[in-house]
Structures are given as C-alpha cells and as structure tokens.
Amino acid sequence: MILFLVVFCMLVAIGFGLASAVSDFKSMTIPNIYAGLIVLAFIPAYAADALSGGGVEFFGSWKMHLIAGVLVFAITFVLFSFRFIGAGDSKLCSAFALWVGTSGLAALLFYMAIFGAVLGIITKIMNKHKLVEAPAEGSWIAKSQAGNMGVPYGIAIIFGAIIAFYQLGYFSPEKLALLAGYTENTPE
C-alpha cells in the first residue's frame, strides 16, 4: 500500500509537470494549480514513507526537502521580480525542489539549466528564421518567430526534475522493493 501511494504521488507530480510543460509550450503560461498539485502530491508520499516504519529512507529528512523548496522559491522570486523568469516557472521549480530536497537540488538545477540553454538557442534561431509556416497563435513558436525571446522554461524544469528523480533512485526497482517490504535485509 505504501509503495502504491508513493509511486502514485510521483506519477501525479510528473504528470502535472508534463502538463505544465505542454501549457508553457502552447501558451507560455503555467497554471498555478499544477505547481500546487505537485506540492500536494509530495505530502502523502513523504508521510507514507516516514510512517512506513520499514527502515527505508526513500526520501531525505523533511527539513532538507523544505529547505530546498523554500530556497529555490526565494531565489526564483527574486529572479521573477527582475523579470528574468515567469511566476509559473518559479512555482514549478520550487515544487520540484521540494520533491528532490537538498540531495537532488544540484541535479535538478543543472539539467534544468542545460535544457533551458537548448531552448534559448532554439528560440534565438526562431527569432531569425521562420521554421514553422503556421504556428498556433500564442504558442512559444509563434512568439519566437515574431521576435519574442521568451523561453518555455516549464519544459526545462520537468526534464531536470525527471533526471533528478532518476539520480535519487526514485525509479530504482531495488529502492521501491525495499519500500514495499518485498526484499529481506540479509547480511552479505
């Protein structure tokens, strides 16, 4: 039951992250509800892990997760104040920072920056060359081809989050099996 809850909550978080990326691509906006639901999905996942009593620490300490989320929100709020990023990007990145904690924060930010740079280069290219004949009105492609330098950073954030989840072992069959209580802790 605990395994199901944790995996379900991870899938909810990733699903709303992907929905954020699609929304950002289509309209350069990320609805607040998506980041909120990602945060809400973390709470039962963390609680189930903490209350499992199985001795498996799927997540780190709640303080490290909270510190990561608050730290990223504070930094991205400042970036938003100077109009370097959008408010939706700030909230989405903070929600995933909560999920990965301080131990996964470097991976989240590094891979997010790599994907963001690629999107920035593509945006710059689309500023100079009309690559798509009839892009959807209001989409990132339409805005880029019209000379706007905005980047749908929600795409970069979800890629960074998925890679950070992977590096933290959130998808690890061994870790999931331990969480489920299917493997025995026998000395080697």
N, C-alpha and C positions, 0 to 999 in steps of 0.2 A: 504493500500500500504506500509506503514511504517513497519507494523508488518511483512508482507511478506518479505520485504528486510532484516530486522534484522534476522528473522528465517532462511531465505535462506543463509545469510552470516554465521550464526552459524553452519548450516549444512555443508557448504563448509569447514569451519575451522575444524570441527570434521572429515569430510570425508578425508581431507588431513592429519589430524593427524593419522587416521586409516591407510591410505596408507603408511605413514611414518613408523608405527609400523610393517606393513607387509614387507616393504622393509628392515627394520632393522632385522627382523626375518630371511628373506630369504638370505640376503647378508651382514648383519652387516654394511650397509650404509643407509644414509638418504639423498635423493637428495635435494639440496639447494632450488629448485623450490617449494617444499612442504612448507617449512617454509615461503618462500616469499609470497606464495598464502594465507597462514593463516594470515599473516600481512595485505596483501591487502584486504582480506575479512573483517577485522576489520574496515577499514577506512569508507566504505559506511554504515556499520551497526552503527557505532558511529555517523556519520554525520546525518543519518536518525533519530536517537534518539534525537540528540541535536537540530535538526531543526524541530522536530515534534510540538513543542510548546504546547504539551499536559500536561505539568507539571509532567510527569512521568520521573524519572531518572532511566532508565533501566541500564545504565552504570554509573560509577562514573565520577569524573572530569577527563578531558583529561590529566591533569598533573599527576594524580595518576596512570593512565594507562601507560603513557610514562615513569614515574619514575620506575615502576615495570619492564617494558621491558628492559630499559637501565641498571638497577641494576642487573637483572639476567644475561644479556649479559656480563656485566663487570666481574661478579663473575665466570660465566661459561667459559669466555675467559681465565681467569687465570687458571682454572682447566684444560682446553684444553691445555694450554701452558706447563703444567706439565704432560700431557698425562694421566690425570685421567679420562677424558671423551673425546668423539669424537666431532669433529666440528659440525656435523649434530645434535647431542644431544644438544649442546649449542644453536644453532639457533632455533631448535624446541621448546626448553624450553623457550627461550626468546620470541618467537612469542606467545606462550600461556600465558606468563606472561603479555604481552601487553593486551591480551583479559581479563584477570581476574583482572588486576590492583592491587593496594596495598591491597585492601579489600579481595581479593581472593588468594593472594600470599601464605599465610601460608598453606591454604588447598591444593593448587597445589603442593607445595614443600613437605608437609607432606605425602600425599598419593602417590606422585611420589617416595619418599624415601621408603615407605612401599613396594610398588610393585617392586621397584628396588632391595630391600633386598631379596625378594622372588625369583626374577630372579637370583640373585647372588648365593643363596643357591642351586637352581636348577642347575646352571652352575657348581658349585663345585661338586655336586653329579654326573653330567655327566662327569666331569673330571676323576672320579674314576670308574664309571660303564658305560658300553656301553648299554644304554637303548633303542636305536633305531638301528635296523640292518643296514639299508642302507639310511642314511640321505642324503638329497640333498647336492651336492658338494657346498661348500662355505657358507652354511647356519650356523646359530648360533649353531644348534645341532651338525653338523659335526665338526665345530671348537671347540666346548666344549668337545666333545668326543675325540678330538685329543690333549686335554690339554690346549687349549686357555682359558684364564679367562675372555675374553670379554663378556659383557652383552648387549643385545639389549635394551638399555635404552629408545628407542622410544616407546616401549610398556608401560613402566612405566610412561612416560610423558603423553601419551594420556589418560591412566587411571586416573592419577592425574588431568588432565585438565577436563575430563568429571565430575568427582566428584566435582571439584571446580565450574564448571558451574552450577551444581545442587545446591550446597550450596549457591551460589549467587542468586539463583532464576531465572536463565536464562531459565529454563524449566517450571517455575511456570505458570499455566493457569491464575491465577489472575493477575500476573505481565504482562503477554502477552496480556491479555484482556484490561488492562489499557493502554498499549502501543497502542493497536488497537483502543482505544476510545470506546469500547463496553460497559463499565460499567460507571455508573454515580457516581460521588463523592457526595454522600448524607451524611449529618451528622447523626450520630447514636444517 
